[in-house]
């Protein structure tokens, strides 16, 4: 799979009704692993990376 830039991935997610949230936490803990979460916009539910543990590659795979 080819690597997709974060901006391109955010645009694709937005087009499909999702948003990508990046962790802002300065310290890694069990509830925030410092990566990304994918949120379904209409329901505001986290579909991937509930603990900010999804990578951009995992999000790209989910959206494809």
C-alpha positions in Angstrom: 0.0 0.0 0.0 1.3 3.4 -0.8 1.8 6.0 1.9 -0.8 8.8 1.9 -0.1 12.2 3.3 -2.1 13.2 6.4 -3.8 16.1 4.5 -4.9 13.8 1.7 -6.2 11.3 4.2 -8.1 14.0 6.1 -9.7 15.1 2.8 -10.8 11.6 1.9 -12.2 11.0 5.4 -14.1 14.3 5.3 -15.6 13.3 1.9 -16.8 10.0 3.4 -18.3 11.6 6.5 -15.5 11.1 8.9 -13.0 13.3 10.7 -9.5 12.4 11.9 -8.4 13.6 15.3 -4.8 13.7 16.4 -4.0 13.3 20.1 -2.8 16.5 21.7 -1.8 14.8 24.9 1.8 15.6 25.9 2.0 12.4 28.0 1.2 8.9 26.8 -1.0 6.9 29.1 -3.4 3.9 28.9 -6.3 6.1 27.7 -4.3 8.1 25.2 -1.6 6.4 23.2 -0.6 9.6 21.2 -1.7 8.7 17.7 -5.1 9.2 15.9 -8.8 8.5 16.2 -11.3 8.3 13.3 -14.7 9.8 14.1 -18.0 9.3 12.2 -19.3 12.9 12.0 -23.0 12.4 12.0 -23.0 10.4 15.2 -19.8 11.7 16.7 -18.8 8.1 17.5 -15.2 6.9 17.4 -15.0 4.1 14.8 -11.2 3.5 15.0 -8.6 4.5 17.6 -10.8 5.0 20.6 -7.7 5.4 22.8 -5.9 7.5 20.1 -4.1 4.3 19.1 -4.8 4.2 15.3 -2.0 4.9 12.8 -2.6 6.8 9.6 -2.0 3.5 7.7 -4.8 1.8 9.7 -7.1 4.7 9.0 -6.3 4.6 5.3 -7.0 0.9 5.2 -10.3 1.4 7.0 -11.4 4.1 4.5 -10.5 2.1 1.4 
